[in-house]
Amino acid sequence: SHRRILWKIFFTLFRRDLFVSFILHFIYAALRFVGPFLLNKLVLFVEGQTDEPDSYGYWLAFGLGASQAVATLCFTLSDYMAVSIGLRVRSTLSSAVFKQLLEIDPIGRQGTSQ
């Protein structure tokens, strides 16, 4: 019961950041599939199996590099956000526990260990 309430509170507090992190990780995963597809097209172009102009190869090479750069950026930002959320959750829990400890009556704490 308390765990469910705690999860609901944390989801309410951090849902926007969790959603953004999820979207960034989804973009990263999608772009990881684009790379091999573009690489296959580029290899076919270089081998001369297509009748496309030279600019087609340049665009394929640019797309391959750009997709991997954006994928890396999205992954790094998603990882940073996940670590940041984790640190905020830990500090929120620590401050909540500390606040509860401060509210305990000193006479009631006498029986507890140091």
C-alpha positions in Angstrom: 0.0 0.0 0.0 2.7 2.5 1.0 4.9 1.4 -2.0 2.1 2.0 -4.4 1.5 5.5 -3.0 5.3 6.2 -3.1 5.5 5.1 -6.8 2.4 7.3 -7.6 4.1 10.3 -5.9 7.4 9.8 -7.7 5.6 9.4 -11.0 3.7 12.6 -10.4 6.9 14.5 -9.5 9.1 13.2 -12.4 6.7 12.2 -15.2 7.7 15.0 -17.6 11.4 14.2 -17.3 10.6 10.5 -17.6 8.5 11.1 -20.7 11.2 13.2 -22.3 13.9 10.6 -21.5 11.7 7.9 -23.0 11.1 9.9 -26.2 14.9 10.5 -26.6 15.7 6.8 -26.0 13.0 5.9 -28.6 14.6 8.2 -31.1 17.9 6.7 -30.4 16.6 3.1 -30.9 14.8 4.1 -34.1 18.0 5.7 -35.5 20.0 2.7 -34.7 17.9 0.8 -37.3 18.4 3.6 -39.9 22.2 3.2 -40.0 22.4 -0.3 -41.5 19.7 0.5 -44.0 21.5 3.6 -45.3 24.8 1.7 -45.2 23.3 -1.0 -47.4 22.1 1.6 -49.9 25.5 3.3 -49.9 27.3 0.0 -50.6 24.9 -0.7 -53.5 25.5 2.8 -54.8 29.3 2.5 -54.6 29.3 -0.9 -56.3 27.4 0.6 -59.2 24.2 -1.4 -58.8 22.0 1.7 -59.0 21.6 4.3 -61.7 21.5 7.2 -59.3 23.5 10.5 -59.7 26.6 11.2 -57.6 24.6 13.5 -55.3 22.6 10.5 -54.2 25.7 8.9 -52.7 26.6 12.2 -51.0 23.2 12.4 -49.4 23.4 8.8 -48.3 26.8 9.4 -46.7 25.5 12.6 -45.0 22.4 10.8 -43.8 24.4 7.9 -42.4 26.7 10.3 -40.4 23.9 12.6 -39.3 21.7 9.7 -38.1 24.5 8.3 -36.0 25.4 11.7 -34.6 21.8 12.4 -33.6 21.4 8.9 -32.2 24.5 9.4 -30.0 23.2 12.8 -28.9 19.8 11.4 -28.0 21.3 8.5 -26.1 23.7 10.7 -24.1 21.0 13.2 -23.2 18.6 10.3 -22.3 21.3 8.8 -20.1 22.0 12.1 -18.4 18.4 12.7 -17.7 18.0 9.2 -16.2 20.9 9.8 -13.9 19.6 13.2 -13.0 16.2 11.7 -12.2 17.8 9.0 -10.1 19.7 11.5 -8.0 16.6 13.7 -7.5 14.6 10.6 -6.4 17.4 9.7 -3.9 17.6 13.2 -2.5 13.8 13.4 -2.2 13.7 10.1 -0.3 16.6 11.1 1.9 14.9 14.5 2.8 11.6 12.8 3.5 13.2 10.3 5.8 15.2 13.0 7.6 12.0 15.1 8.0 10.2 12.1 9.5 13.2 11.6 11.9 13.0 15.2 13.0 9.3 14.9 13.8 9.8 11.9 16.1 9.4 12.7 19.8 12.8 12.6 21.6 11.4 10.5 24.4 10.2 7.9 21.8 13.7 7.7 20.3 15.3 6.8 23.6 14.8 3.0 23.0 16.4 3.0 19.5 20.0 2.3 18.8 22.4 5.1 17.7 
